[in-house]
Amino acid sequence: MLAKRAAHEFAKHREVELWRQEKLGERPRVTWDHTVIEWLKVHEHKRSIEDDRTRLRVLSEQLRGYSISQVTPERLRKAVESLPDIGYATRNRYMSVGSNGLIFAASVKWCSPPEKIPRFKEPSHRIRYLVPAEANRLLIELPDYTRPMVEFSLATGLRESNVRLLEWSNIDLERAIAWVHGDKPRPAKASRCRLTPAQWVC
């Protein structure tokens, strides 16, 4: 009985909602969660989609349940500001993927076009590389299950996603060669690395 009454109330609410959309030009109420799902479907072939998916999952912990029209640039920024222990460059990556969701929602008429979305100011500084002694100290302190991955990354210059998603089909142990496909993010120097008895070199 309760289920039947709830279904009836939902139908009435939906009928009024559709009438207001048709007669008054109101936008349909679409949630942040639905927007994220649809944006991921449209961009599933994007090269960095896994990184985007991870960041959107984190943002959704703050924005879940909100109507997309309620997710203003200010609310998005506050959600990113609440994330602990990340630098300004990383915060801007969260802002970027979040603003892409808002722009997508506006393009399909789920909300008004967002106002300009400010980014976090990133401090300017020179890139500093580890010297061998520092790298060795780092490797000593790492737990056993992460040390090989970090050692491989330090020796090759490959990004974290390149190492984590590396497949056996991209490794030739006989020739001591590994390669990264052209449609994947690559290190600046090269896309092929050779394994010597001591280390990987690019």
C-alpha positions as CSV (number, residue, x, y, z in Angstrom):
1,M,0.0,0.0,0.0
2,L,2.8,2.4,0.9
3,A,4.7,1.5,-2.2
4,K,1.6,2.2,-4.3
5,R,1.1,5.6,-2.6
6,A,4.7,6.5,-3.1
7,A,4.5,5.6,-6.8
8,H,1.4,7.8,-7.2
9,E,3.1,10.7,-5.4
10,F,6.1,10.4,-7.6
11,A,4.0,10.3,-10.8
12,K,2.2,13.5,-9.7
13,H,5.4,15.2,-8.9
14,R,6.9,14.2,-12.2
15,E,3.8,15.4,-14.1
16,V,4.1,18.8,-12.4
17,E,7.8,18.9,-13.2
18,L,7.3,18.2,-16.9
19,W,4.5,20.8,-17.1
20,R,6.7,23.4,-15.6
21,Q,9.5,22.5,-18.0
22,E,7.1,22.8,-21.0
23,K,5.1,25.8,-20.0
24,L,7.5,27.8,-17.9
25,G,10.7,26.8,-19.7
26,E,12.3,25.5,-16.5
27,R,15.3,23.3,-16.9
28,P,15.0,19.6,-15.8
29,R,16.5,18.8,-12.4
30,V,19.7,16.8,-13.2
31,T,22.1,15.9,-10.4
32,W,25.8,16.2,-10.3
33,D,26.0,12.4,-10.2
34,H,24.0,12.0,-13.4
35,T,26.1,14.6,-15.1
36,V,29.4,12.8,-14.1
37,I,28.1,9.5,-15.5
38,E,27.0,11.0,-18.8
39,W,30.2,13.0,-19.2
40,L,32.3,9.9,-18.6
41,K,30.3,8.1,-21.3
42,V,30.9,10.8,-23.8
43,H,34.6,11.0,-23.0
44,E,35.4,7.3,-22.5
45,H,38.1,7.3,-25.2
46,K,39.9,10.3,-23.6
47,R,43.5,9.5,-23.0
48,S,43.4,10.5,-19.4
49,I,39.9,9.2,-18.6
50,E,41.1,7.0,-15.7
51,D,42.7,10.0,-14.0
52,D,39.5,12.0,-14.7
53,R,37.4,9.2,-13.3
54,T,39.4,9.1,-10.1
55,R,39.2,12.8,-9.6
56,L,35.4,12.9,-10.3
57,R,34.9,10.1,-7.8
58,V,36.7,12.2,-5.1
59,L,34.7,15.3,-6.0
60,S,31.5,13.3,-5.9
61,E,32.1,12.6,-2.2
62,Q,31.5,16.4,-1.7
63,L,28.9,17.1,-4.4
64,R,26.8,13.9,-4.4
65,G,23.0,14.7,-4.5
66,Y,23.3,18.3,-5.5
67,S,21.4,19.5,-8.6
68,I,23.9,20.4,-11.3
69,S,22.5,23.9,-11.2
70,Q,23.5,24.1,-7.5
71,V,27.1,23.2,-8.3
72,T,28.4,26.8,-8.8
73,P,32.1,27.6,-9.4
74,E,32.3,28.7,-5.8
75,R,30.8,25.4,-4.5
76,L,33.2,23.5,-6.8
77,R,36.2,25.5,-5.5
78,K,35.1,24.9,-1.9
79,A,34.9,21.1,-2.6
80,V,38.4,21.2,-4.0
81,E,39.7,23.3,-1.1
82,S,38.5,20.7,1.4
83,L,40.7,18.0,-0.1
84,P,43.7,17.4,2.2
85,D,47.4,17.1,1.5
86,I,47.4,18.1,-2.2
87,G,49.3,20.9,-4.0
88,Y,47.9,23.7,-6.0
89,A,48.7,22.1,-9.3
90,T,46.8,19.0,-8.3
91,R,43.9,21.2,-7.0
92,N,43.7,22.8,-10.4
93,R,43.4,19.4,-12.1
94,Y,40.4,18.7,-9.9
95,M,39.0,22.2,-10.8
96,S,39.6,21.5,-14.5
97,V,37.7,18.1,-14.6
98,G,34.9,19.6,-12.4
99,S,34.5,22.6,-14.7
100,N,34.4,20.3,-17.7
101,G,31.4,18.6,-16.1
102,L,29.7,22.0,-15.7
103,I,30.4,23.1,-19.2
104,F,29.1,19.7,-20.5
105,A,25.9,20.1,-18.5
106,A,25.4,23.6,-19.9
107,S,25.9,22.3,-23.5
108,V,23.0,19.9,-23.1
109,K,20.8,22.5,-21.4
110,W,20.8,21.0,-17.9
111,C,22.0,24.3,-16.4
112,S,23.1,27.8,-17.3
113,P,26.6,28.3,-18.6
114,P,29.0,28.6,-15.6
115,E,30.7,31.8,-14.8
116,K,34.4,32.0,-15.2
117,I,35.9,29.3,-12.9
118,P,39.0,30.7,-11.2
119,R,42.0,28.4,-10.7
120,F,44.4,28.2,-7.7
121,K,47.5,30.3,-8.1
122,E,50.4,27.9,-8.5
123,P,53.7,29.0,-6.9
124,S,56.5,29.4,-9.5
125,H,59.6,27.4,-8.8
126,R,62.2,25.5,-10.6
127,I,61.9,21.7,-11.1
128,R,64.3,19.9,-8.7
129,Y,65.5,16.4,-9.5
130,L,66.7,13.8,-7.0
131,V,70.4,13.2,-6.9
132,P,71.5,9.5,-6.7
133,A,72.1,9.6,-3.0
134,E,68.6,11.0,-2.4
135,A,67.0,8.4,-4.6
136,N,68.9,5.6,-2.8
137,R,67.7,7.0,0.6
138,L,64.1,7.1,-0.8
139,L,64.2,3.5,-2.0
140,I,65.6,2.3,1.4
141,E,62.6,3.9,3.2
142,L,59.9,2.5,0.9
143,P,57.9,-0.6,1.8
144,D,58.8,-3.7,-0.3
145,Y,55.5,-3.6,-2.3
146,T,56.2,-0.1,-3.7
147,R,60.0,-0.1,-4.1
148,P,60.2,-1.9,-7.5
149,M,57.6,0.4,-9.1
150,V,59.4,3.6,-7.8
151,E,62.8,2.2,-8.8
152,F,61.5,1.5,-12.3
153,S,60.0,5.0,-12.5
154,L,63.2,6.7,-11.3
155,A,65.3,4.8,-13.8
156,T,63.0,5.4,-16.8
157,G,61.4,8.7,-16.3
158,L,58.0,7.1,-17.0
159,R,54.9,8.7,-15.5
160,E,53.0,6.8,-12.7
161,S,50.2,5.8,-15.1
162,N,52.7,4.4,-17.6
163,V,54.2,2.2,-15.0
164,R,51.0,1.1,-13.3
165,L,49.3,0.3,-16.6
166,L,52.3,-1.3,-18.4
167,E,51.3,-4.6,-20.0
168,W,53.4,-7.7,-20.7
169,S,52.7,-7.2,-24.4
170,N,54.8,-4.0,-24.2
171,I,57.9,-5.7,-22.8
172,D,60.5,-7.8,-24.6
173,L,62.6,-9.4,-22.0
174,E,64.9,-11.1,-24.5
175,R,65.9,-7.8,-26.1
176,A,65.5,-6.0,-22.7
177,I,63.1,-3.4,-24.2
178,A,59.9,-1.9,-23.0
179,W,57.8,0.7,-24.9
180,V,54.8,3.0,-24.5
181,H,52.3,3.4,-27.2
182,G,52.0,6.8,-28.9
183,D,48.5,7.4,-27.6
184,K,49.6,7.2,-24.0
185,P,51.3,9.9,-21.9
186,R,55.0,9.5,-22.3
187,P,58.2,10.7,-20.6
188,A,59.8,13.8,-22.3
189,K,62.9,12.0,-23.5
190,A,61.6,8.9,-25.3
191,S,59.0,6.3,-25.5
192,R,61.3,3.3,-25.5
193,C,63.6,2.1,-22.7
194,R,66.3,-0.5,-22.6
195,L,67.1,-2.7,-19.6
196,T,70.8,-3.1,-18.8
197,P,72.2,-5.4,-16.1
198,A,72.2,-2.4,-13.7
199,Q,69.2,-0.3,-14.7
200,W,66.7,0.8,-17.3
201,V,67.8,3.7,-19.5
202,C,65.9,5.8,-22.0
